[in-house]
Every structure is written in structure tokens, then in C-alpha cells.
Amino acid sequence: MSPGVKAARRILPTLALALAAALLCVWWQTPIPWMIGPLVATALVSVLGAPTQSWDPLRNLGQWVIGTALGLYFTPAVGALVASLWWAIALGILWAMLLGLGFGAWLQRVHAQPLAELGPERLRTTTYFAGAIGAASEMTLISERYGARTDLVASAHSLRLLLVTLTIPFAFQFLGLKGFDVLPPSASVVDPAGLLLLALFTLAGALTMDRLGRANPWFMGALVVTMALTLSGLQLSAIPPWLSNAAQLFIGISLGVRFNRAFVRTAPYWLGTVALATYVMMLLCVGFAWAVAHFTGLHLATLVLGTSPGGIAEMAITAKVLQLGVPVVTAFQVCRLVAVLMLVEPVFRWWVAPGAVRTI
């Protein structure tokens, strides 16, 4: 059997399962059903040992569509609003760095004995990069350069992202927090010719970001290009709802397939402490968001999404579906990602582990 056929026999059933789960969640009226349904379903069957698989081109397509959809919110008025919040965004970056340092230090302390075989230096490296509030793939790659135990780093980020993605939307739905976004996307009508042009422009942006080796190129490239077009007052087309739903489904699958049997066997005590710390961080972020909301006048729910230890796409999708300040959430999350990617390695080499050198 050729590799392509073998992959198709795993990808197609995974897509069918994800679609069924999404439709079931729509029927159950769960929050963000098109992402949560596929995420939970694929994670569960993957943990049970089913041969699930995500297809990278579909994941990239999902990020491309979501990045484009979010960029449509950045009208000139929204751009002025976000620019006026520069100090709050800067505080959010500082908060994320301190939160990650605290998370990593706590992991190092509680695992000093359980993971003593790693040695103090490797344990410190592992826990530092596992605690950083950044993208899972980038943190894992950087940690590998310094000799960290990458399976623990990757599992920490995957579990943190899963818990945040599941907990916050359900909490918001339970509390009735939705519909506070008074600034809709710039374009509300789907124009086929305009959509084609928008696709071509954003594709160029995504491919450029990918060629430059930037993080999340399909998301960031599409977002930056669409933001530039929308801020200039150019309105090409809205994104069809079915395309946005499909994008959420593809992203949900790409998250769910990370959780396989090997993941569950990865140091259960490690996963337990990561889960506990994740919920503590979410509570701390609510307190931080409340303080920022007091000075900015923004809704607390918007700032919780903007400062939570989740991923850009997942938190922005939550804001979009629940109508909770999409541009503000996106700006907070994007700026944090860029800052963490720029600072996490220098902070490690100059402060956490002075004199640390790359091993690969």
C-alpha cells in the first residue's frame, strides 16, 4: 500500500468523525461547535488508539481562512482603538512573560525529585520552555536546541491549549457572556470576485511568511495582509460562513490528533501538575483582565480572552463566534506571540540559565 493511500485511509475517517462531532455539537448548541466538536472527538478516539490523522494542507487552509476573517475586523476606527491600547498590550506581554516564568519555576520545584534523572540543568531547561506562554511547536523546537526533554515540553503546551480551549468557551456560555462586540467586520457581503482577490493577496502573504520562516505563517500572513487592506479602507468581501466553519473544523482536528496513547503515558504526574497550573493561570488571568478592564473600559470577557494562556487562533475564534471584541483579542494574542518568540530565548540565556549554549 502506497504512503498516500495509507494516509488517506486515516485522514478521510478522521474528517468524517470530525464533521459528525461538529454537527452534533451544533445540535447540542455548544460554544464554538465547529472547533470544539472535532477537537474533543478526535482527541478521544486518538487516546483510545484509533488511527486518526490531520492533513497539513487542510490545517494550513484553516489557519489561512481564520487569519483572513479576523483581519476584516481591523477597520480604521478599530485600528485607532487598538493603537490607543498599546500600554495595555505591553502590560499583557509582561504579564505573559511573568506567568510563564512562574509556571516554569513551579514545575521545576515540584518535579525536582520525580524527574531527578534529568539533572538540574536539563530539568531547568525543560520546565522553563514547558512553562513559556508561547506556541507549542516553536517552544518545543527552541527547547530541543538546549537539550530539554521535548516530549514533556510538547505535552505541557498541548494540554494547556486543550484545557484553555475547552474551559473558557463553556464558562462563557454558562455565564451568558456573548454578543458584546459592537464593531462588526468591515465587509458583510460575500462578493465572489472580491473573495478571489482577497484569497490571492492573503495567499501571497502566507507564502511570504512561510518562506521567511515565521511562526504560524498561514495565520499570520493572511492576518497581516487582510489587516493592511482593511485599515486602508479597502473592502473586498466577507468570508462565507461555511468556509469559516470548515476552517474551525480543520483546526480542531489538528489539535485533537496530538492526544494519542503515547501522550497519556507521558509522565502522568507531569500532566497532572500541568493541568493544575493551567487552571490556576486561568484564574490569575481573570484577575489581571479585571484590573486592565477597570482602566480601559473594555469588557472583562474580551480581556480574559486576550490575556488567557491559550493560542491565537483558538481564542480569536472564540471571540469571533461569541462576538467578544475580536480585534482587541487578536491584537493582544498576536503581540504576545511575537514578543514571547523574540524574548523567550534571550531571557533563558541571560537570566534563567546564564551561559547556556545550544546543544544542536
C-alpha positions as CSV (number, residue, x, y, z in Angstrom):
1,M,0.0,0.0,0.0
2,S,1.4,3.4,-1.0
3,P,2.0,6.0,1.7
4,G,-0.6,8.3,0.1
5,V,-3.3,5.7,0.2
6,K,-2.4,4.8,3.8
7,A,-2.6,8.4,4.8
8,A,-5.9,8.8,3.0
9,R,-7.4,5.9,4.9
10,R,-6.6,7.7,8.1
11,I,-7.4,11.2,7.1
12,L,-10.8,10.6,5.5
13,P,-12.4,8.8,8.5
14,T,-10.9,11.5,10.8
15,L,-12.7,14.2,8.7
16,A,-15.9,12.2,8.8
17,L,-15.7,11.8,12.5
18,A,-14.9,15.5,13.0
19,L,-17.9,16.5,10.8
20,A,-20.3,14.3,12.7
21,A,-19.0,15.7,16.0
22,A,-19.3,19.3,14.8
23,L,-22.9,18.7,13.6
24,L,-23.7,17.0,16.9
25,C,-22.3,20.0,18.9
26,V,-24.4,22.4,16.7
27,W,-27.5,20.4,17.6
28,W,-26.4,20.5,21.3
29,Q,-25.8,24.2,21.0
30,T,-22.3,24.0,22.5
31,P,-20.0,27.0,22.2
32,I,-17.8,27.2,19.0
33,P,-19.2,23.8,17.9
34,W,-17.2,23.6,14.7
35,M,-13.9,23.6,16.6
36,I,-14.8,22.0,19.9
37,G,-16.7,19.1,18.4
38,P,-13.8,17.9,16.1
39,L,-11.2,18.7,18.9
40,V,-12.9,16.5,21.5
41,A,-13.9,13.7,19.2
42,T,-10.5,13.3,17.6
43,A,-8.7,13.6,20.9
44,L,-10.9,10.9,22.5
45,V,-10.6,8.4,19.7
46,S,-6.8,9.1,19.3
47,V,-6.3,8.4,23.0
48,L,-8.2,5.1,22.6
49,G,-5.7,4.2,19.8
50,A,-7.7,4.9,16.7
51,P,-5.6,5.7,13.6
52,T,-6.5,9.4,13.3
53,Q,-4.5,11.8,11.2
54,S,-4.6,15.5,10.4
55,W,-3.6,16.7,6.9
56,D,-1.2,19.6,6.9
57,P,-2.7,21.3,3.9
58,L,-6.1,21.4,5.5
59,R,-4.7,22.7,8.8
60,N,-2.9,25.4,6.8
61,L,-6.1,26.2,4.9
62,G,-7.9,26.5,8.3
63,Q,-5.4,29.0,9.6
64,W,-5.4,30.9,6.4
65,V,-9.2,31.4,6.4
66,I,-9.3,32.3,10.1
67,G,-6.4,34.8,9.7
68,T,-8.3,36.4,6.8
69,A,-11.6,36.5,8.7
70,L,-10.0,38.2,11.7
71,G,-8.2,40.8,9.6
72,L,-11.6,42.0,8.3
73,Y,-12.4,43.5,11.7
74,F,-9.5,46.0,11.6
75,T,-11.2,49.0,10.1
76,P,-9.5,52.4,10.6
77,A,-11.7,53.0,13.6
78,V,-10.7,49.7,15.2
79,G,-7.0,50.4,14.3
80,A,-7.2,53.6,16.2
81,L,-8.8,51.8,19.2
82,V,-6.1,49.1,19.3
83,A,-3.3,51.7,18.9
84,S,-4.7,53.6,21.9
85,L,-4.4,50.4,24.0
86,W,-0.7,50.0,23.3
87,W,0.1,50.3,27.0
88,A,-2.4,47.6,27.9
89,I,-1.0,45.3,25.3
90,A,2.5,45.9,26.6
91,L,1.3,45.0,30.1
92,G,-0.2,41.9,28.6
93,I,3.1,40.9,27.2
94,L,4.9,41.5,30.5
95,W,2.1,39.5,32.3
96,A,2.6,36.6,29.9
97,M,6.4,36.5,30.4
98,L,6.0,36.6,34.2
99,L,3.3,34.0,34.1
100,G,5.5,31.7,32.1
101,L,8.4,32.2,34.4
102,G,6.3,31.4,37.4
103,F,4.8,28.4,35.7
104,G,8.2,27.0,34.8
105,A,9.7,27.7,38.2
106,W,6.8,25.9,39.9
107,L,7.2,22.9,37.5
108,Q,10.9,22.8,38.3
109,R,10.2,22.8,42.0
110,V,7.5,20.1,42.1
111,H,9.4,17.8,39.7
112,A,12.9,18.1,41.3
113,Q,12.5,14.6,42.7
114,P,10.2,12.8,40.2
115,L,12.5,13.9,37.3
116,A,15.8,13.9,39.2
117,E,17.3,11.7,36.5
118,L,17.3,14.6,34.1
119,G,19.8,16.5,36.3
120,P,19.3,20.1,37.5
121,E,20.3,21.8,34.3
122,R,18.2,19.7,31.9
123,L,15.2,19.9,34.3
124,R,15.5,23.7,34.5
125,T,15.6,23.9,30.7
126,T,12.7,21.5,30.3
127,T,10.4,23.3,32.8
128,Y,11.3,26.8,31.6
129,F,10.3,26.1,28.0
130,A,7.3,24.0,29.1
131,G,6.1,27.0,31.1
132,A,6.6,29.7,28.5
133,I,3.2,31.0,27.2
134,G,4.1,30.6,23.5
135,A,3.3,28.4,20.5
136,A,3.8,24.7,21.2
137,S,5.8,23.9,18.1
138,E,8.1,26.9,18.4
139,M,8.7,26.3,22.2
140,T,9.4,22.6,21.5
141,L,11.9,23.4,18.7
142,I,13.8,26.0,20.8
143,S,13.9,23.8,23.8
144,E,15.4,21.0,21.7
145,R,18.4,23.2,20.9
146,Y,19.3,23.4,24.6
147,G,18.8,19.7,25.4
148,A,15.4,19.8,27.0
149,R,13.2,16.7,27.2
150,T,11.0,17.7,24.3
151,D,8.2,15.2,24.9
152,L,7.5,16.9,28.2
153,V,7.6,20.4,26.7
154,A,5.3,19.4,23.9
155,S,2.8,17.6,26.1
156,A,2.7,20.6,28.5
157,H,1.8,23.0,25.8
158,S,-0.7,20.7,24.1
159,L,-2.5,20.0,27.4
160,R,-2.5,23.7,28.4
161,L,-4.0,24.6,25.0
162,L,-6.6,21.9,25.2
163,L,-7.8,22.9,28.7
164,V,-8.0,26.6,27.9
165,T,-9.8,26.0,24.6
166,L,-12.4,23.8,26.3
167,T,-12.8,25.6,29.6
168,I,-13.2,29.3,28.6
169,P,-15.9,28.9,25.9
170,F,-18.1,26.7,28.1
171,A,-17.6,29.0,31.1
172,F,-18.6,32.0,29.0
173,Q,-21.7,30.2,27.6
174,F,-22.7,29.2,31.2
175,L,-22.4,32.8,32.3
176,G,-24.2,34.1,29.2
177,L,-21.2,36.2,28.0
178,K,-21.6,36.8,24.3
179,G,-22.7,39.5,21.9
180,F,-20.7,42.4,23.3
181,D,-18.8,43.2,20.1
182,V,-20.2,46.4,18.7
183,L,-17.6,46.6,15.9
184,P,-18.5,44.1,13.1
185,P,-16.2,43.1,10.3
186,S,-15.6,45.7,7.6
187,A,-17.3,43.5,4.9
188,S,-20.6,41.8,5.5
189,V,-21.4,40.7,1.9
190,V,-19.7,37.8,0.1
191,D,-18.5,39.0,-3.3
192,P,-17.1,36.2,-5.4
193,A,-14.7,38.4,-7.4
194,G,-13.6,40.2,-4.2
195,L,-13.2,36.9,-2.4
196,L,-10.9,35.6,-5.1
197,L,-8.8,38.7,-4.9
198,L,-8.7,38.5,-1.2
199,A,-7.6,34.9,-1.4
200,L,-4.8,35.8,-3.8
201,F,-3.5,38.6,-1.7
202,T,-3.6,36.6,1.5
203,L,-2.1,33.6,-0.1
204,A,0.9,35.7,-1.2
205,G,1.2,36.9,2.4
206,A,1.1,33.4,3.8
207,L,3.7,32.1,1.3
208,T,6.0,35.0,2.1
209,M,5.8,34.4,5.8
210,D,6.4,30.7,5.2
211,R,9.4,31.5,3.0
212,L,10.8,33.8,5.8
213,G,10.4,31.0,8.4
214,R,8.0,33.0,10.5
215,A,5.8,31.4,13.2
216,N,2.2,30.4,12.2
217,P,2.9,31.7,8.6
218,W,-0.5,30.7,7.2
219,F,-2.4,32.5,10.0
220,M,-0.1,35.5,10.4
221,G,0.5,36.1,6.7
222,A,-3.3,36.1,6.0
223,L,-4.0,38.3,9.0
224,V,-1.3,40.9,8.3
225,V,-2.3,41.3,4.6
226,T,-6.1,41.5,5.4
227,M,-5.4,44.0,8.2
228,A,-3.4,46.2,5.8
229,L,-6.2,46.1,3.2
230,T,-9.0,46.7,5.8
231,L,-7.1,49.5,7.5
232,S,-6.7,51.2,4.2
233,G,-10.4,51.2,3.7
234,L,-10.5,48.5,1.0
235,Q,-13.4,46.1,1.4
236,L,-13.2,43.2,-1.0
237,S,-15.5,40.5,0.5
238,A,-16.7,38.8,3.7
239,I,-15.8,35.2,4.4
240,P,-18.7,32.7,3.7
241,P,-19.9,31.1,7.0
242,W,-19.4,27.6,5.6
243,L,-15.8,28.3,4.9
244,S,-15.2,29.7,8.4
245,N,-16.9,26.6,9.8
246,A,-14.7,24.3,7.8
247,A,-11.6,26.2,8.9
248,Q,-12.6,25.7,12.5
249,L,-13.1,22.0,11.9
250,F,-9.6,21.6,10.3
251,I,-8.0,23.5,13.3
252,G,-10.0,21.3,15.8
253,I,-8.7,18.1,14.1
254,S,-5.1,19.4,14.1
255,L,-5.3,19.9,17.9
256,G,-7.2,16.7,18.7
257,V,-4.8,14.3,16.9
258,R,-1.9,15.4,19.2
259,F,-3.5,13.4,22.0
260,N,-2.6,9.7,21.4
261,R,-1.8,6.8,23.7
262,A,1.8,7.9,23.9
263,F,0.6,11.3,25.2
264,V,-1.4,9.7,28.0
265,R,1.6,7.6,29.0
266,T,3.8,10.6,29.2
267,A,4.6,11.1,32.9
268,P,1.1,11.1,34.4
269,Y,2.3,13.2,37.4
270,W,3.7,15.8,35.0
271,L,0.4,16.1,33.1
272,G,-1.5,16.4,36.4
273,T,0.7,19.3,37.6
274,V,0.4,21.0,34.2
275,A,-3.4,20.7,34.4
276,L,-3.5,22.1,37.9
277,A,-1.2,25.0,37.0
278,T,-3.2,25.8,33.8
279,Y,-6.4,26.3,35.8
280,V,-4.5,28.4,38.3
281,M,-3.1,30.5,35.5
282,M,-6.6,30.9,34.0
283,L,-7.9,32.2,37.4
284,L,-4.9,34.6,37.7
285,C,-5.6,35.9,34.1
286,V,-9.2,36.7,35.2
287,G,-7.8,38.8,38.0
288,F,-5.4,40.5,35.6
289,A,-8.1,41.1,33.0
290,W,-10.4,42.6,35.6
291,A,-7.7,45.1,36.6
292,V,-7.0,46.1,33.0
293,A,-10.7,46.3,32.3
294,H,-11.0,48.8,35.1
295,F,-8.6,51.2,33.4
296,T,-9.6,50.6,29.8
297,G,-13.4,50.3,30.0
298,L,-13.2,47.2,27.8
299,H,-15.4,44.2,28.7
300,L,-13.9,41.7,31.1
301,A,-14.7,38.8,28.8
302,T,-12.7,40.4,25.9
303,L,-9.7,40.9,28.1
304,V,-9.9,37.4,29.6
305,L,-9.6,36.0,26.0
306,G,-6.9,38.5,25.2
307,T,-4.7,37.6,28.2
308,S,-5.6,33.9,28.7
309,P,-2.8,31.3,28.2
310,G,-4.4,29.9,25.1
311,G,-3.5,30.0,21.4
312,I,-4.1,32.9,19.0
313,A,-6.4,31.0,16.6
314,E,-8.4,29.3,19.4
315,M,-9.0,32.5,21.5
316,A,-9.7,34.6,18.4
317,I,-12.2,32.0,17.1
318,T,-13.9,32.1,20.5
319,A,-14.1,35.9,20.4
320,K,-15.4,35.8,16.8
321,V,-18.2,33.2,17.4
322,L,-19.3,34.8,20.7
323,Q,-18.8,38.3,19.4
324,L,-16.4,39.4,22.2
325,G,-14.1,42.1,20.9
326,V,-12.3,40.2,18.1
327,P,-9.8,43.0,17.2
328,V,-8.7,43.5,20.8
329,V,-8.3,39.8,21.5
330,T,-6.4,39.3,18.2
331,A,-4.1,42.3,19.0
332,F,-3.3,41.1,22.5
333,Q,-2.7,37.5,21.4
334,V,-0.6,38.3,18.3
335,C,1.6,40.8,20.1
336,R,2.2,38.4,22.9
337,L,3.1,35.6,20.5
338,V,5.6,37.8,18.7
339,A,7.1,39.1,21.9
340,V,7.4,35.7,23.5
341,L,9.1,34.3,20.4
342,M,11.6,37.2,20.5
343,L,12.3,37.2,24.2
344,V,12.0,33.6,25.4
345,E,15.5,32.5,24.3
346,P,17.4,35.6,25.4
347,V,15.7,35.5,28.8
348,F,16.7,31.9,29.1
349,R,20.4,32.5,28.1
350,W,20.9,35.8,30.0
351,W,18.8,35.3,33.2
352,V,17.3,31.8,33.8
353,A,20.5,29.9,32.7
354,P,23.4,32.3,32.2
355,G,26.0,30.8,29.9
356,A,23.6,28.2,28.4
357,V,24.7,27.1,25.0
358,R,22.9,25.3,22.2
359,T,23.5,21.5,22.1
360,I,22.3,21.2,18.5
